[in-house]
Amino acid sequence: MKLGSLLLAATAFAAAQNLPDVLKQGEAVFSKSCATGYCHGARGTNGGAPRLAGRGFDQAFIANTVQQGIPSTAMPAFGATLSRADLTAVVAYVASLNGVTNPVITVSGAPPGPSIARLTGDAARGRNLFSDSVRSFGRCSTCHEIGGIGIPVATPIGKVPADTAALKALSTPQVSTVTLGGESMPALIVSKKANTVVFYDLTSAPPVLRTESPSSVQTGEGSTWRHSSVIGSYNEAELSAILSYLRAVVKP
């Protein structure tokens, strides 16, 4: 189903039902189709697949992912298998788990997802390794989004490392040290406002998006956290294939 078609479905469905009913139906669809133990957990918690609740996803990303799936992963495309009403409802429900207000209406404006380049050889193998579901949260796509695959926790990759040694030695100056309640943790700061500080806690995988009061958070420059600490599930040949994939798709 195209996103333009979902516009009509969302408008008609919203007119026929109020938002609480839509979200209730979406939760039922999610429980039956998505929260299956080996996939996502109930109410978007962790399962065999990553947590969905409170990740900061916008509705465009959710609609694209639910409809189109994620290539080379266990995430299927539901655009052709769910009814329009169920598709609209489950997208609205997942959006609500991420703090999206009035989700049924805003889903209509979601743009089409990026196309996936045709790759061969090491580049194709690297794409599969990038989002390899067997590695659970030890895969690159836990924190990086390339070609529509993955979660954009980290900033977009601007320059691909020259080789595996450079990849392992990659510096991470954007990672800060946050101290909260006497506990220090490596963090990626998302935003600092007068009443909130939003950051990704990198203590564990997947990173946890946290929102805290500025008065309770102290931020220090730099961190002992290193990129090499989270790519240990890959061997040298696999990292080399991933670099081939990045060279094929990343635009400087």
C-alpha positions as CSV (number, residue, x, y, z in Angstrom):
1,M,0.0,0.0,0.0
2,K,1.3,3.4,-1.0
3,L,1.5,6.2,1.6
4,G,-0.9,8.2,-0.6
5,S,-3.5,5.5,-0.1
6,L,-2.9,5.5,3.6
7,L,-3.9,9.2,3.6
8,L,-7.4,8.3,2.4
9,A,-7.5,5.4,4.8
10,A,-6.4,7.5,7.7
11,T,-8.9,10.3,7.0
12,A,-11.8,7.9,6.5
13,F,-10.9,5.8,9.5
14,A,-10.4,8.8,11.8
15,A,-13.8,10.1,10.7
16,A,-15.5,6.8,11.6
17,Q,-13.8,6.3,15.0
18,N,-12.4,8.5,17.7
19,L,-8.7,8.4,18.6
20,P,-9.0,6.1,21.7
21,D,-10.8,3.5,19.6
22,V,-8.2,3.7,16.9
23,L,-5.3,3.2,19.4
24,K,-7.2,0.3,21.1
25,Q,-7.5,-1.4,17.7
26,G,-3.8,-0.6,16.9
27,E,-2.8,-2.2,20.2
28,A,-4.8,-5.3,19.4
29,V,-3.2,-5.6,15.9
30,F,0.3,-5.0,17.4
31,S,-0.3,-7.7,20.0
32,K,-1.3,-10.2,17.4
33,S,1.2,-9.3,14.6
34,C,4.2,-7.7,16.3
35,A,4.4,-8.6,20.0
36,T,5.0,-12.3,19.4
37,G,7.9,-12.9,21.9
38,Y,10.5,-13.6,19.3
39,C,9.7,-10.2,17.7
40,H,8.8,-7.0,19.7
41,G,7.5,-7.2,23.3
42,A,4.1,-6.1,24.6
43,R,3.5,-2.3,24.4
44,G,6.6,-1.9,22.4
45,T,9.1,-3.2,25.0
46,N,12.1,-5.3,24.2
47,G,11.7,-8.8,22.8
48,G,13.7,-10.7,20.2
49,A,13.5,-7.4,18.2
50,P,14.4,-3.9,19.6
51,R,12.3,-1.8,21.9
52,L,9.9,0.5,20.0
53,A,8.4,2.6,22.8
54,G,10.0,5.9,23.7
55,R,12.6,5.8,20.9
56,G,11.7,9.2,19.5
57,F,10.5,7.8,16.1
58,D,8.4,10.1,14.1
59,Q,5.3,8.9,12.3
60,A,6.9,9.0,8.8
61,F,9.6,6.6,9.9
62,I,7.0,4.3,11.6
63,A,4.7,4.3,8.6
64,N,7.5,3.5,6.1
65,T,8.9,0.7,8.3
66,V,5.5,-0.9,9.0
67,Q,4.5,-0.8,5.3
68,Q,7.8,-1.6,3.6
69,G,9.6,-3.7,6.3
70,I,13.4,-3.6,6.6
71,P,15.3,-5.5,3.9
72,S,17.6,-8.4,5.0
73,T,16.1,-8.5,8.5
74,A,13.3,-10.3,10.2
75,M,11.1,-7.2,10.0
76,P,8.4,-8.0,7.3
77,A,6.4,-5.6,5.2
78,F,2.8,-5.3,6.4
79,G,1.6,-3.0,3.6
80,A,0.1,-5.8,1.6
81,T,-1.0,-8.1,4.5
82,L,-2.9,-5.8,6.9
83,S,-6.2,-4.1,6.0
84,R,-6.2,-0.4,5.6
85,A,-7.9,0.1,8.9
86,D,-5.5,-2.2,10.8
87,L,-2.5,-0.7,9.1
88,T,-3.6,2.8,10.0
89,A,-4.4,1.8,13.6
90,V,-1.1,0.0,14.3
91,V,1.0,2.9,12.9
92,A,-1.0,5.3,15.1
93,Y,-0.5,3.0,18.1
94,V,3.3,2.7,17.6
95,A,3.4,6.5,17.0
96,S,1.6,7.0,20.3
97,L,4.2,4.9,22.1
98,N,6.7,7.5,20.8
99,G,4.8,10.5,22.0
100,V,3.3,11.5,18.7
101,T,0.1,13.5,19.2
102,N,-2.9,13.1,16.9
103,P,-1.2,10.2,15.2
104,V,-4.0,9.1,12.9
105,I,-4.1,12.4,11.1
106,T,-0.3,13.0,10.9
107,V,0.4,9.6,9.4
108,S,-1.1,10.9,6.1
109,G,1.9,13.3,5.6
110,A,4.6,10.6,5.8
111,P,7.0,10.8,2.8
112,P,8.0,7.7,0.9
113,G,11.0,5.9,2.2
114,P,14.4,5.9,0.4
115,S,15.1,3.4,-2.2
116,I,17.6,0.6,-1.6
117,A,20.5,0.5,-4.0
118,R,21.2,-2.8,-5.9
119,L,24.4,-4.2,-4.5
120,T,26.6,-7.2,-5.3
121,G,29.6,-9.0,-3.9
122,D,31.1,-7.7,-0.7
123,A,28.8,-4.6,-0.7
124,A,25.7,-6.8,-0.7
125,R,27.2,-9.0,2.0
126,G,28.1,-5.9,4.0
127,R,24.5,-4.6,3.8
128,N,23.2,-7.9,5.3
129,L,25.8,-7.8,8.0
130,F,25.0,-4.2,8.8
131,S,21.5,-5.2,9.9
132,D,22.2,-8.9,10.8
133,S,19.3,-9.9,13.2
134,V,21.3,-12.8,14.5
135,R,23.6,-10.4,16.3
136,S,20.7,-8.8,18.2
137,F,21.8,-5.4,19.4
138,G,25.4,-6.0,18.4
139,R,24.7,-5.0,14.8
140,C,25.6,-1.7,13.2
141,S,21.9,-0.8,12.5
142,T,21.2,-0.6,16.3
143,C,22.7,2.9,16.2
144,H,23.2,3.8,12.5
145,E,20.8,4.4,9.7
146,I,22.0,3.8,6.1
147,G,19.8,3.5,3.0
148,G,16.7,3.4,5.1
149,I,18.0,0.5,7.3
150,G,18.6,1.0,11.0
151,I,18.0,3.6,13.8
152,P,19.6,7.0,13.5
153,V,21.0,7.3,17.1
154,A,24.4,8.5,15.9
155,T,24.9,11.3,13.5
156,P,25.0,10.4,9.8
157,I,28.3,8.9,8.5
158,G,30.1,11.6,6.6
159,K,33.3,9.8,5.8
160,V,33.8,6.1,5.6
161,P,37.0,4.8,7.4
162,A,39.8,3.7,5.1
163,D,40.1,0.2,6.5
164,T,39.1,-2.0,9.5
165,A,41.9,-0.6,11.6
166,A,40.6,2.9,11.1
167,L,37.1,1.7,11.9
168,K,38.1,0.2,15.2
169,A,40.2,3.3,16.1
170,L,37.3,5.7,15.2
171,S,37.3,8.6,17.6
172,T,34.0,9.6,19.1
173,P,34.3,13.3,20.1
174,Q,30.5,13.7,20.1
175,V,30.1,11.4,23.0
176,S,29.9,13.2,26.3
177,T,29.9,12.1,30.0
178,V,26.6,12.7,31.8
179,T,26.4,12.4,35.6
180,L,23.0,11.7,37.0
181,G,22.2,10.8,40.6
182,G,25.9,10.2,41.3
183,E,26.2,7.8,38.4
184,S,28.3,8.7,35.3
185,M,27.5,7.4,31.8
186,P,28.6,7.9,28.2
187,A,25.9,9.8,26.3
188,L,24.9,11.4,23.0
189,I,23.2,14.7,23.7
190,V,20.1,15.1,21.6
191,S,18.9,18.5,22.9
192,K,19.3,20.9,25.8
193,K,16.3,23.1,26.7
194,A,15.3,25.2,29.6
195,N,13.2,22.5,31.1
196,T,14.6,19.2,29.7
197,V,17.9,17.5,28.6
198,V,17.4,14.7,26.1
199,F,20.2,12.2,25.5
200,Y,21.0,8.6,24.6
201,D,22.5,6.6,27.4
202,L,25.2,4.5,25.8
203,T,25.8,2.3,28.9
204,S,24.1,-0.6,27.3
205,A,22.7,-1.7,23.9
206,P,20.4,-0.6,22.5
207,P,21.0,3.0,23.8
208,V,18.2,4.3,26.0
209,L,16.7,7.7,25.1
210,R,16.3,9.6,28.4
211,T,14.7,12.9,29.2
212,E,15.9,14.5,32.5
213,S,15.6,17.9,34.3
214,P,18.6,20.2,33.7
215,S,19.0,20.6,37.4
216,S,19.7,16.9,37.8
217,V,22.2,16.4,35.0
218,Q,25.8,17.4,34.8
219,T,27.5,17.2,31.4
220,G,31.2,16.9,30.8
221,E,33.2,17.0,27.6
222,G,34.6,13.7,26.3
223,S,34.2,10.1,27.4
224,T,36.1,6.9,27.7
225,W,33.5,5.2,25.5
226,R,34.9,4.0,22.2
227,H,33.3,2.8,19.0
228,S,35.4,-0.4,19.1
229,S,33.5,-1.5,22.2
230,V,30.3,-2.1,20.3
231,I,31.5,-3.8,17.1
232,G,33.1,-6.9,18.7
233,S,30.5,-9.3,17.2
234,Y,32.1,-8.8,13.8
235,N,35.4,-10.4,12.6
236,E,37.9,-8.6,10.3
237,A,36.4,-10.0,7.1
238,E,32.9,-9.0,8.1
239,L,34.0,-5.5,9.0
240,S,35.7,-5.2,5.6
241,A,32.4,-6.2,3.9
242,I,30.5,-3.6,5.9
243,L,33.0,-1.0,4.8
244,S,32.4,-2.0,1.2
245,Y,28.7,-1.5,1.7
246,L,29.3,1.9,3.3
247,R,31.5,3.0,0.4
248,A,28.8,2.0,-2.0
249,V,25.9,3.9,-0.4
250,V,27.3,6.7,1.8
251,K,27.4,10.1,0.1
252,P,30.1,12.5,1.6
